[in-house]
Amino acid sequence: MKLLVLMGGLMAAAPRPLLAQRLPPATYASWEPTLPGFSRAPAGGFLPTAPDYRWEGILIGGTAGFAFGGYLGFEFCHWSDSPRRHCTLAAIEGALVTGVLGAGMGGLIGGLFPKPPPERP
């Protein structure tokens, strides 16, 4: 019974929102969300065009990092003293980690070099 009285007192003492803190209902009726429109296919192709070489850097850096990381993972696995006989998982892990790092670095470096404007016929 004491708990019921205590909870009732706490609920009665709880703060209530004031009417001045609310927006009038007419404001809600006039607001409409703006969403960006998406077309089915981009006009410039699959990848958006960039005024620099970032996409080329991502491709070159990711490919080089993927190949180098796979090789390093495979070789480091053979050098270790672990009893694993197959080093495929280590090669895949190395390839993925260095591929992502290489793609990031390639994108940053490629973004530093601007492309010349396209020639119009």
N, CA, C and O atoms as a MOPAC input file, in Angstrom:
PM7 MOZYME 1SCF
protein

 N      0.82200 1    -1.18800 1     0.00000 1
 C      0.00000 1     0.00000 1     0.00000 1
 C      0.86500 1     1.25000 1     0.00000 1
 O      0.56100 1     2.23200 1    -0.67700 1
 N      1.96600 1     1.20000 1     0.78200 1
 C      2.85500 1     2.35400 1     0.82700 1
 C      3.50800 1     2.58100 1    -0.54300 1
 O      3.72500 1     3.71600 1    -0.96700 1
 N      3.81400 1     1.46700 1    -1.22100 1
 C      4.41800 1     1.58700 1    -2.54400 1
 C      3.46300 1     2.24600 1    -3.53000 1
 O      3.87600 1     3.06100 1    -4.35400 1
 N      2.18900 1     1.89200 1    -3.44200 1
 C      1.18100 1     2.47400 1    -4.31500 1
 C      1.03500 1     3.97300 1    -4.06600 1
 O      0.91300 1     4.75000 1    -5.01300 1
 N      1.04800 1     4.37800 1    -2.81400 1
 C      0.94300 1     5.80100 1    -2.47400 1
 C      2.19700 1     6.53800 1    -2.93200 1
 O      2.11700 1     7.65900 1    -3.43200 1
 N      3.36700 1     5.89700 1    -2.75600 1
 C      4.62000 1     6.52900 1    -3.17300 1
 C      4.65400 1     6.71400 1    -4.69200 1
 O      5.05600 1     7.77200 1    -5.17600 1
 N      4.23800 1     5.70400 1    -5.43900 1
 C      4.21600 1     5.81400 1    -6.90600 1
 C      3.20400 1     6.85400 1    -7.36300 1
 O      3.47200 1     7.59800 1    -8.30600 1
 N      2.06200 1     6.91800 1    -6.72100 1
 C      1.06400 1     7.93100 1    -7.06600 1
 C      1.59300 1     9.33200 1    -6.81400 1
 O      1.33700 1    10.24200 1    -7.60300 1
 N      2.32600 1     9.51700 1    -5.72400 1
 C      2.90900 1    10.82400 1    -5.42400 1
 C      3.97600 1    11.20700 1    -6.43200 1
 O      4.06200 1    12.36800 1    -6.83200 1
 N      4.80200 1    10.23100 1    -6.85300 1
 C      5.82200 1    10.51900 1    -7.85000 1
 C      5.20300 1    10.86800 1    -9.20200 1
 O      5.69500 1    11.74900 1    -9.90700 1
 N      4.12400 1    10.17400 1    -9.56000 1
 C      3.46300 1    10.47500 1   -10.81700 1
 C      2.79500 1    11.84300 1   -10.78300 1
 O      2.75700 1    12.53500 1   -11.80100 1
 N      2.27500 1    12.23800 1    -9.64800 1
 C      1.63400 1    13.55000 1    -9.53700 1
 C      2.67600 1    14.66300 1    -9.57900 1
 O      2.39000 1    15.76300 1   -10.04900 1
 N      3.90200 1    14.37900 1    -9.08200 1
 C      4.94700 1    15.39500 1    -9.04700 1
 C      5.74900 1    15.44200 1   -10.34000 1
 O      6.59800 1    16.32000 1   -10.50100 1
 N      5.50100 1    14.51900 1   -11.26500 1
 C      6.26300 1    14.48300 1   -12.51800 1
 C      5.98500 1    15.74200 1   -13.32800 1
 O      4.84400 1    16.20200 1   -13.37100 1
 N      6.99800 1    16.30500 1   -13.96600 1
 C      6.78300 1    17.52400 1   -14.75000 1
 C      5.95000 1    17.23800 1   -15.99500 1
 O      6.05800 1    16.17900 1   -16.61400 1
 N      5.13400 1    18.19600 1   -16.33200 1
 C      4.29800 1    18.08200 1   -17.50900 1
 C      4.72300 1    19.15600 1   -18.50700 1
 O      5.15800 1    20.23400 1   -18.10400 1
 N      4.60300 1    18.87200 1   -19.80900 1
 C      4.99700 1    19.88800 1   -20.79600 1
 C      4.03100 1    21.06700 1   -20.77800 1
 O      2.82000 1    20.90100 1   -20.63300 1
 N      4.58100 1    22.22600 1   -20.92400 1
 C      3.76200 1    23.43500 1   -20.97100 1
 C      3.24800 1    23.63800 1   -22.38800 1
 O      3.85800 1    23.16900 1   -23.34900 1
 N      2.14000 1    24.32700 1   -22.51400 1
 C      1.55900 1    24.56000 1   -23.82400 1
 C      2.43500 1    25.46900 1   -24.68000 1
 O      2.38200 1    25.39400 1   -25.90700 1
 N      3.22600 1    26.31100 1   -24.06500 1
 C      4.08200 1    27.21400 1   -24.81900 1
 C      5.26200 1    26.47700 1   -25.45600 1
 O      5.92300 1    27.03000 1   -26.33600 1
 N      5.53600 1    25.26100 1   -25.03600 1
 C      6.65600 1    24.50400 1   -25.58300 1
 C      6.26600 1    23.69900 1   -26.81800 1
 O      7.11600 1    23.02300 1   -27.39700 1
 N      5.04300 1    23.75400 1   -27.22200 1
 C      4.58200 1    23.00400 1   -28.38200 1
 C      4.37600 1    23.93800 1   -29.55800 1
 O      4.05100 1    25.11200 1   -29.38300 1
 N      4.56900 1    23.40500 1   -30.76400 1
 C      4.27800 1    24.17700 1   -31.96200 1
 C      2.78700 1    24.06900 1   -32.26700 1
 O      2.16400 1    23.05600 1   -31.94900 1
 N      2.22500 1    25.07700 1   -32.86400 1
 C      0.80300 1    24.97700 1   -33.21200 1
 C      0.60300 1    23.87700 1   -34.26500 1
 O      1.50500 1    23.62500 1   -35.06300 1
 N     -0.55000 1    23.22900 1   -34.27800 1
 C     -0.79100 1    22.13800 1   -35.21500 1
 C     -0.71000 1    22.54800 1   -36.68100 1
 O     -0.42900 1    21.69200 1   -37.52000 1
 N     -0.93700 1    23.78800 1   -37.02900 1
 C     -0.89900 1    24.22100 1   -38.42500 1
 C      0.51600 1    24.10300 1   -38.99300 1
 O      0.67200 1    23.91600 1   -40.20000 1
 N      1.53600 1    24.20700 1   -38.16700 1
 C      2.91300 1    24.10400 1   -38.63400 1
 C      3.20400 1    22.69500 1   -39.13700 1
 O      3.91700 1    22.52300 1   -40.12500 1
 N      2.66800 1    21.71200 1   -38.47600 1
 C      2.90900 1    20.33200 1   -38.88500 1
 C      2.22300 1    20.01400 1   -40.21000 1
 O      2.74700 1    19.22000 1   -40.99200 1
 N      1.08100 1    20.60800 1   -40.47700 1
 C      0.34500 1    20.29400 1   -41.69500 1
 C      1.04700 1    20.85400 1   -42.93000 1
 O      0.87800 1    20.30400 1   -44.01800 1
 N      1.83000 1    21.93000 1   -42.80200 1
 C      2.44400 1    22.53900 1   -43.96600 1
 C      3.83800 1    21.98700 1   -44.26300 1
 O      4.41100 1    22.32800 1   -45.29700 1
 N      4.38400 1    21.17400 1   -43.42300 1
 C      5.73500 1    20.66000 1   -43.63000 1
 C      5.70100 1    19.38300 1   -44.46000 1
 O      4.90800 1    18.48100 1   -44.19100 1
 N      6.56900 1    19.30900 1   -45.47600 1
 C      6.69800 1    18.11600 1   -46.29100 1
 C      8.17200 1    17.74300 1   -46.35300 1
 O      9.01800 1    18.61500 1   -46.54800 1
 N      8.49300 1    16.47100 1   -46.19000 1
 C      9.90700 1    16.08100 1   -46.24600 1
 C     10.43700 1    16.19000 1   -47.67300 1
 O      9.71700 1    15.93800 1   -48.63900 1
 N     11.69000 1    16.56400 1   -47.78600 1
 C     12.32600 1    16.62200 1   -49.09800 1
 C     13.32200 1    15.47400 1   -49.18300 1
 O     14.26100 1    15.39300 1   -48.39100 1
 N     13.11400 1    14.61100 1   -50.12500 1
 C     13.99800 1    13.46800 1   -50.32400 1
 C     14.71500 1    13.61500 1   -51.65200 1
 O     14.13200 1    14.09300 1   -52.62500 1
 N     15.99400 1    13.20100 1   -51.70200 1
 C     16.69300 1    13.31100 1   -52.98500 1
 C     16.11500 1    12.32500 1   -53.98400 1
 O     15.78300 1    11.19500 1   -53.63000 1
 N     15.99900 1    12.74800 1   -55.21600 1
 C     15.47600 1    11.86900 1   -56.25600 1
 C     16.58100 1    10.99200 1   -56.82600 1
 O     17.70800 1    11.44800 1   -57.01900 1
 N     16.25900 1     9.75700 1   -57.09000 1
 C     17.22100 1     8.83100 1   -57.65900 1
 C     16.73200 1     8.39800 1   -59.02900 1
 O     15.56500 1     8.04500 1   -59.19400 1
 N     17.61500 1     8.42300 1   -60.00200 1
 C     17.25600 1     7.92600 1   -61.32000 1
 C     17.62000 1     6.44800 1   -61.40400 1
 O     18.38400 1     5.94600 1   -60.57900 1
 N     17.08900 1     5.76900 1   -62.37400 1
 C     17.35400 1     4.34200 1   -62.51400 1
 C     18.80300 1     4.07600 1   -62.90200 1
 O     19.40700 1     3.13900 1   -62.38000 1
 N     19.36000 1     4.84400 1   -63.77000 1
 C     20.75100 1     4.67100 1   -64.18600 1
 C     21.40700 1     6.03800 1   -64.27800 1
 O     20.83600 1     6.96400 1   -64.85400 1
 N     22.60600 1     6.17100 1   -63.71300 1
 C     23.29100 1     7.45200 1   -63.82200 1
 C     23.60500 1     7.77500 1   -65.27700 1
 O     23.87700 1     6.87700 1   -66.07300 1
 N     23.56800 1     9.04000 1   -65.61600 1
 C     23.79700 1     9.44500 1   -66.99600 1
 C     25.24600 1     9.24300 1   -67.42100 1
 O     25.51500 1     8.97900 1   -68.59300 1
 N     26.19100 1     9.36500 1   -66.47300 1
 C     27.60400 1     9.26500 1   -66.81900 1
 C     28.16100 1     7.85900 1   -66.78300 1
 O     29.33700 1     7.67900 1   -67.09800 1
 N     27.40600 1     6.88000 1   -66.42800 1
 C     27.91200 1     5.52000 1   -66.33200 1
 C     27.70000 1     4.97400 1   -64.93300 1
 O     26.95800 1     5.54500 1   -64.13400 1
 N     28.35700 1     3.86600 1   -64.64700 1
 C     28.18200 1     3.21000 1   -63.35400 1
 C     28.80000 1     4.01800 1   -62.22200 1
 O     28.14700 1     4.25400 1   -61.20600 1
 N     30.03800 1     4.44100 1   -62.38000 1
 C     30.70100 1     5.24100 1   -61.35900 1
 C     30.52300 1     6.71900 1   -61.66500 1
 O     30.56700 1     7.11700 1   -62.82900 1
 N     30.32300 1     7.53100 1   -60.64900 1
 C     30.19200 1     8.96300 1   -60.91900 1
 C     31.51700 1     9.53200 1   -61.42200 1
 O     32.59000 1     9.06300 1   -61.04300 1
 N     31.43000 1    10.52400 1   -62.25700 1
 C     32.64700 1    11.14000 1   -62.76500 1
 C     33.22600 1    12.05700 1   -61.70000 1
 O     32.50000 1    12.74400 1   -60.98100 1
 N     34.52700 1    12.05000 1   -61.61800 1
 C     35.21500 1    12.89300 1   -60.65100 1
 C     36.21300 1    13.76300 1   -61.40100 1
 O     36.74600 1    13.34300 1   -62.42800 1
 N     36.47200 1    14.96200 1   -60.90600 1
 C     37.41900 1    15.83000 1   -61.59700 1
 C     38.87400 1    15.46500 1   -61.31000 1
 O     39.78000 1    16.23800 1   -61.62400 1
 N     39.10200 1    14.30400 1   -60.72000 1
 C     40.45500 1    13.88000 1   -60.40500 1
 C     40.58500 1    12.36700 1   -60.64100 1
 O     39.67300 1    11.73600 1   -61.17400 1
 N     41.69400 1    11.81400 1   -60.25000 1
 C     41.98600 1    10.40200 1   -60.51600 1
 C     41.73400 1     9.51100 1   -59.29600 1
 O     42.46500 1     8.54100 1   -59.09600 1
 N     40.73800 1     9.80800 1   -58.48900 1
 C     40.51000 1     9.00700 1   -57.28300 1
 C     40.05600 1     7.59800 1   -57.59400 1
 O     40.50600 1     6.65900 1   -56.93800 1
 N     39.17200 1     7.41000 1   -58.58000 1
 C     38.69000 1     6.05900 1   -58.87900 1
 C     39.79900 1     5.20500 1   -59.47400 1
 O     39.88200 1     4.00900 1   -59.19400 1
 N     40.64400 1     5.80700 1   -60.28700 1
 C     41.77600 1     5.06100 1   -60.82300 1
 C     42.74400 1     4.68700 1   -59.70900 1
 O     43.29300 1     3.58500 1   -59.71200 1
 N     42.96100 1     5.59100 1   -58.75500 1
 C     43.83400 1     5.30100 1   -57.62600 1
 C     43.28900 1     4.20100 1   -56.73800 1
 O     44.04300 1     3.36800 1   -56.23700 1
 N     41.97000 1     4.19700 1   -56.54100 1
 C     41.35500 1     3.13300 1   -55.74300 1
 C     41.54500 1     1.78600 1   -56.41700 1
 O     41.86300 1     0.79800 1   -55.75600 1
 N     41.35300 1     1.74100 1   -57.72900 1
 C     41.49900 1     0.49300 1   -58.46200 1
 C     42.94600 1    -0.00200 1   -58.45100 1
 O     43.19200 1    -1.17700 1   -58.18000 1
 N     43.88900 1     0.86500 1   -58.73700 1
 C     45.29400 1     0.45800 1   -58.78200 1
 C     45.80900 1     0.11800 1   -57.38600 1
 O     46.46600 1    -0.90600 1   -57.20100 1
 N     45.51700 1     0.96500 1   -56.40700 1
 C     45.98600 1     0.70900 1   -55.04300 1
 C     45.35900 1    -0.53000 1   -54.43400 1
 O     46.04000 1    -1.28800 1   -53.74300 1
 N     44.07100 1    -0.75200 1   -54.67800 1
 C     43.40000 1    -1.93400 1   -54.14700 1
 C     43.92300 1    -3.21500 1   -54.76600 1
 O     44.12100 1    -4.20700 1   -54.06600 1
 N     44.14900 1    -3.20400 1   -56.07500 1
 C     44.65800 1    -4.39300 1   -56.75300 1
 C     46.07700 1    -4.71600 1   -56.29800 1
 O     46.38500 1    -5.86800 1   -55.99000 1
 N     46.93500 1    -3.71000 1   -56.25400 1
 C     48.31200 1    -3.93500 1   -55.81500 1
 C     48.35700 1    -4.36400 1   -54.35100 1
 O     49.11100 1    -5.27100 1   -53.99700 1
 N     47.57400 1    -3.73600 1   -53.51400 1
 C     47.54400 1    -4.11800 1   -52.10300 1
 C     46.99200 1    -5.51000 1   -51.89700 1
 O     47.47800 1    -6.24600 1   -51.03700 1
 N     45.99200 1    -5.88500 1   -52.66300 1
 C     45.40600 1    -7.22300 1   -52.56100 1
 C     46.44100 1    -8.28800 1   -52.92200 1
 O     46.59100 1    -9.27500 1   -52.20200 1
 N     47.14900 1    -8.09500 1   -54.02600 1
 C     48.14600 1    -9.07900 1   -54.45900 1
 C     49.32000 1    -9.13700 1   -53.48600 1
 O     49.76700 1   -10.22400 1   -53.12100 1
 N     49.82200 1    -7.98100 1   -53.06400 1
 C     50.97300 1    -7.95200 1   -52.16000 1
 C     50.61300 1    -8.51700 1   -50.78900 1
 O     51.41300 1    -9.23100 1   -50.18500 1
 N     49.42200 1    -8.20600 1   -50.29400 1
 C     49.00300 1    -8.72200 1   -48.98800 1
 C     48.78100 1   -10.21600 1   -49.00100 1
 O     49.07900 1   -10.88500 1   -48.01200 1
 N     48.26400 1   -10.76400 1   -50.09400 1
 C     48.11400 1   -12.21100 1   -50.20400 1
 C     49.45600 1   -12.91000 1   -50.18100 1
 O     49.62600 1   -13.94200 1   -49.53200 1
 N     50.40700 1   -12.33300 1   -50.89800 1
 C     51.75300 1   -12.90900 1   -50.90600 1
 C     52.39600 1   -12.83100 1   -49.51700 1
 O     52.97100 1   -13.80900 1   -49.04000 1
 N     52.29600 1   -11.67000 1   -48.87600 1
 C     52.89600 1   -11.52700 1   -47.54400 1
 C     52.23900 1   -12.44200 1   -46.51800 1
 O     52.93200 1   -13.05300 1   -45.70400 1
 N     50.91700 1   -12.54500 1   -46.54700 1
 C     50.22800 1   -13.42700 1   -45.61600 1
 C     50.64000 1   -14.87200 1   -45.78900 1
 O     50.82500 1   -15.59300 1   -44.80800 1
 N     50.78300 1   -15.29800 1   -47.03000 1
 C     51.19100 1   -16.67100 1   -47.30400 1
 C     52.62500 1   -16.91900 1   -46.84600 1
 O     52.91200 1   -17.95600 1   -46.24900 1
 N     53.52400 1   -15.98300 1   -47.11800 1
 C     54.92300 1   -16.16000 1   -46.73000 1
 C     55.11800 1   -16.07300 1   -45.21800 1
 O     55.86300 1   -16.87000 1   -44.64700 1
 N     54.46600 1   -15.12700 1   -44.57100 1
 C     54.59900 1   -15.02000 1   -43.11800 1
 C     54.03500 1   -16.24100 1   -42.41600 1
 O     54.51600 1   -16.61300 1   -41.34600 1
 N     53.04100 1   -16.86100 1   -42.99000 1
 C     52.48100 1   -18.07300 1   -42.40500 1
 C     53.50500 1   -19.20400 1   -42.45200 1
 O     53.61200 1   -19.98600 1   -41.50800 1
 N     54.24500 1   -19.29000 1   -43.53200 1
 C     55.26500 1   -20.33700 1   -43.63700 1
 C     56.43600 1   -20.08800 1   -42.71100 1
 O     57.08300 1   -21.03900 1   -42.27100 1
 N     56.72500 1   -18.82900 1   -42.40300 1
 C     57.83000 1   -18.51300 1   -41.50700 1
 C     57.47900 1   -18.72900 1   -40.04600 1
 O     58.37600 1   -18.85400 1   -39.21200 1
 N     56.20100 1   -18.77600 1   -39.71900 1
 C     55.80100 1   -18.88200 1   -38.31300 1
 C     56.02800 1   -20.29900 1   -37.79400 1
 O     56.22700 1   -21.23800 1   -38.56500 1
 N     55.99500 1   -20.42900 1   -36.47300 1
 C     56.19400 1   -21.72500 1   -35.83300 1
 C     54.88200 1   -22.41400 1   -35.52300 1
 O     54.86800 1   -23.39900 1   -34.78500 1
 N     53.79000 1   -21.92700 1   -36.06100 1
 C     52.49400 1   -22.52900 1   -35.77700 1
 C     52.37400 1   -23.86000 1   -36.51400 1
 O     52.97900 1   -24.04300 1   -37.57100 1
 N     51.60000 1   -24.78300 1   -35.96300 1
 C     51.48300 1   -26.10600 1   -36.58900 1
 C     50.51500 1   -26.15200 1   -37.76700 1
 O     50.19700 1   -27.23700 1   -38.25200 1
 N     50.04100 1   -24.99800 1   -38.23800 1
 C     49.11500 1   -24.99500 1   -39.37800 1
 C     49.83200 1   -25.47400 1   -40.63600 1
 O     50.97000 1   -25.08600 1   -40.90000 1
 N     49.17000 1   -26.29900 1   -41.38800 1
 C     49.74800 1   -26.78000 1   -42.63800 1
 C     49.25600 1   -25.95100 1   -43.82500 1
 O     49.99000 1   -25.76900 1   -44.79600 1
 N     48.04600 1   -25.45600 1   -43.75800 1
 C     47.48900 1   -24.68600 1   -44.85800 1
 C     47.52200 1   -23.20200 1   -44.50100 1
 O     47.07900 1   -22.80400 1   -43.42400 1
 N     48.03600 1   -22.41100 1   -45.39100 1
 C     48.16400 1   -20.97500 1   -45.13900 1
 C     47.18000 1   -20.16100 1   -45.98600 1
 O     47.38500 1   -18.96600 1   -46.20100 1
 N     46.12500 1   -20.79900 1   -46.45800 1
 C     45.16300 1   -20.10900 1   -47.30800 1
 C     44.45100 1   -19.00100 1   -46.55500 1
 O     44.26500 1   -17.90700 1   -47.08800 1
 N     44.04600 1   -19.27600 1   -45.30700 1
 C     43.33000 1   -18.27000 1   -44.53400 1
 C     44.21400 1   -17.06300 1   -44.24400 1
 O     43.74800 1   -15.92400 1   -44.29000 1
 N     45.47400 1   -17.30300 1   -43.94800 1
 C     46.39200 1   -16.19000 1   -43.69600 1
 C     46.59800 1   -15.36200 1   -44.96600 1
 O     46.71200 1   -14.13800 1   -44.90000 1
 N     46.64400 1   -16.02700 1   -46.11200 1
 C     46.80100 1   -15.29000 1   -47.36800 1
 C     45.56100 1   -14.44800 1   -47.66800 1
 O     45.68100 1   -13.31600 1   -48.13700 1
 N     44.37900 1   -14.99100 1   -47.40300 1
 C     43.13800 1   -14.23800 1   -47.64100 1
 C     43.04600 1   -13.05000 1   -46.69200 1
 O     42.66600 1   -11.95300 1   -47.10100 1
 N     43.39200 1   -13.26500 1   -45.43200 1
 C     43.35800 1   -12.16300 1   -44.46000 1
 C     44.32000 1   -11.05200 1   -44.86600 1
 O     43.96100 1    -9.87500 1   -44.85000 1
 N     45.53400 1   -11.42700 1   -45.22800 1
 C     46.50900 1   -10.42100 1   -45.64400 1
 C     46.07000 1    -9.67400 1   -46.88600 1
 O     46.25600 1    -8.46200 1   -46.99200 1
 N     45.47800 1   -10.41100 1   -47.83900 1
 C     45.03000 1    -9.77800 1   -49.07300 1
 C     43.91300 1    -8.77700 1   -48.80300 1
 O     43.91700 1    -7.68200 1   -49.36400 1
 N     42.96000 1    -9.13700 1   -47.95300 1
 C     41.84300 1    -8.23300 1   -47.67600 1
 C     42.28500 1    -6.99400 1   -46.91700 1
 O     41.86200 1    -5.88200 1   -47.23100 1
 N     43.13900 1    -7.18800 1   -45.91600 1
 C     43.57000 1    -6.03800 1   -45.10600 1
 C     44.38700 1    -5.06300 1   -45.94500 1
 O     44.11200 1    -3.86300 1   -45.95100 1
 N     45.38600 1    -5.57400 1   -46.64900 1
 C     46.21700 1    -4.65000 1   -47.42000 1
 C     45.49700 1    -4.15500 1   -48.67400 1
 O     45.83000 1    -3.08400 1   -49.18100 1
 N     44.52600 1    -4.90100 1   -49.18500 1
 C     43.73700 1    -4.41000 1   -50.31300 1
 C     42.91500 1    -3.19300 1   -49.93000 1
 O     42.83600 1    -2.22900 1   -50.69100 1
 N     42.30100 1    -3.23400 1   -48.75000 1
 C     41.51700 1    -2.08900 1   -48.28500 1
 C     42.42600 1    -0.89600 1   -47.99800 1
 O     42.10400 1     0.23900 1   -48.34900 1
 N     43.55400 1    -1.16300 1   -47.36200 1
 C     44.49400 1    -0.06900 1   -47.09100 1
 C     45.05100 1     0.52400 1   -48.38100 1
 O     45.17000 1     1.74400 1   -48.50300 1
 N     45.39200 1    -0.33000 1   -49.34300 1
 C     45.90700 1     0.15700 1   -50.61800 1
 C     44.87100 1     0.94900 1   -51.38700 1
 O     45.20200 1     1.95300 1   -52.01900 1
 N     43.61200 1     0.50900 1   -51.34300 1
 C     42.55400 1     1.24400 1   -52.03100 1
 C     42.34700 1     2.61700 1   -51.39400 1
 O     42.14900 1     3.60700 1   -52.09800 1
 N     42.39400 1     2.67400 1   -50.08500 1
 C     42.24700 1     3.96600 1   -49.40300 1
 C     43.38400 1     4.91200 1   -49.72600 1
 O     43.16000 1     6.08700 1   -50.01500 1
 N     44.60100 1     4.40400 1   -49.67900 1
 C     45.74800 1     5.25800 1   -49.99600 1
 C     45.74200 1     5.66800 1   -51.46200 1
 O     46.06500 1     6.81000 1   -51.79000 1
 N     45.37800 1     4.74400 1   -52.34400 1
 C     45.31400 1     5.07800 1   -53.76700 1
 C     44.25300 1     6.12700 1   -54.05600 1
 O     44.46300 1     7.00800 1   -54.89000 1
 N     43.11500 1     6.04200 1   -53.37600 1
 C     42.08000 1     7.04700 1   -53.55900 1
 C     42.51000 1     8.41300 1   -53.06100 1
 O     42.19300 1     9.43200 1   -53.67400 1
 N     43.23700 1     8.43600 1   -51.94300 1
 C     43.72200 1     9.72000 1   -51.43000 1
 C     44.77300 1    10.32200 1   -52.35000 1
 O     44.76000 1    11.52400 1   -52.61900 1
 N     45.67800 1     9.48500 1   -52.83100 1
 C     46.73100 1    10.00600 1   -53.70900 1
 C     46.14000 1    10.40500 1   -55.05900 1
 O     46.50600 1    11.44800 1   -55.60100 1
 N     45.24200 1     9.60700 1   -55.60800 1
 C     44.62500 1     9.93900 1   -56.89300 1
 C     43.77300 1    11.19000 1   -56.82600 1
 O     43.61500 1    11.88500 1   -57.82900 1
 N     43.22300 1    11.48700 1   -55.66100 1
 C     42.42200 1    12.69400 1   -55.49800 1
 C     43.24200 1    13.96600 1   -55.51700 1
 O     42.68200 1    15.05700 1   -55.62400 1
 N     44.55600 1    13.85000 1   -55.41700 1
 C     45.41400 1    15.03100 1   -55.42600 1
 C     45.69300 1    15.54500 1   -56.83300 1
 O     46.09400 1    16.69600 1   -57.00200 1
 N     45.48800 1    14.70800 1   -57.83800 1
 C     45.83200 1    15.06800 1   -59.21000 1
 C     44.56500 1    15.35100 1   -60.01700 1
 O     43.76300 1    14.44300 1   -60.23600 1
 N     44.37300 1    16.58800 1   -60.46000 1
 C     43.15900 1    16.91600 1   -61.22900 1
 C     43.25500 1    16.38800 1   -62.65800 1
 O     44.33700 1    16.30800 1   -63.23900 1
 N     42.11100 1    16.03400 1   -63.20100 1
 C     42.03000 1    15.59400 1   -64.59900 1
 C     41.90700 1    16.82000 1   -65.48800 1
 O     41.35500 1    17.84000 1   -65.07600 1
 N     42.42200 1    16.71900 1   -66.70600 1
 C     42.19500 1    17.83900 1   -67.63500 1
 C     40.73500 1    17.84000 1   -68.07300 1
 O     40.08400 1    16.79500 1   -68.05200 1
 N     40.22000 1    18.98600 1   -68.46300 1
 C     38.81600 1    19.01100 1   -68.89300 1
 C     38.64700 1    18.17000 1   -70.16500 1
 O     39.57000 1    18.09100 1   -70.97700 1
 N     37.49500 1    17.55000 1   -70.34400 1
 C     37.27900 1    16.71500 1   -71.53400 1
 C     37.26900 1    17.55800 1   -72.80700 1
 O     36.79700 1    18.69500 1   -72.82800 1
 N     37.79500 1    16.97100 1   -73.84000 1
 C     37.83100 1    17.66400 1   -75.12800 1
 C     36.49300 1    17.48500 1   -75.83300 1
 O     35.95800 1    16.37800 1   -75.88500 1
 N     35.96300 1    18.55700 1   -76.36600 1
 C     34.68200 1    18.49500 1   -77.05800 1
 C     34.94200 1    18.47100 1   -78.55800 1
 O     35.73900 1    19.26400 1   -79.05900 1
 N     34.28800 1    17.58100 1   -79.27100 1
 C     34.53000 1    17.50300 1   -80.72900 1
 C     33.94300 1    18.66400 1   -81.48100 1
 O     34.06600 1    18.73400 1   -82.70400 1

